[in-house]
Amino acid sequence: MEDDKKVMEVDRVAYAIILNSLINMKNEMREQEKETDLIDKVIVKIIKAPSKQKKGIFKRKEARNETR
């Protein structure tokens, strides 16, 4: 089976909900004395995921100055 990659855009609220849910799931599994290696890996991937830069007024001004 190939490693299919999926890209998902989420706002800060959804990001926090996903991360907190995974942490809660990890804590529940620890209480049940189950392994949490897979959840740990997913948490690290989510934390290290790059964020998309918003284009704002300041970015546009810099771009205009570079083209002159």
Buried (B, 14 or more C-beta within 10 A) or exposed (E): EEEEEEEEEEEEEEBEEBBEEBEEBBEEBEEEEEEBEEBEEBBEEEEEEEEEEEEEEEEEEEEEEEEE
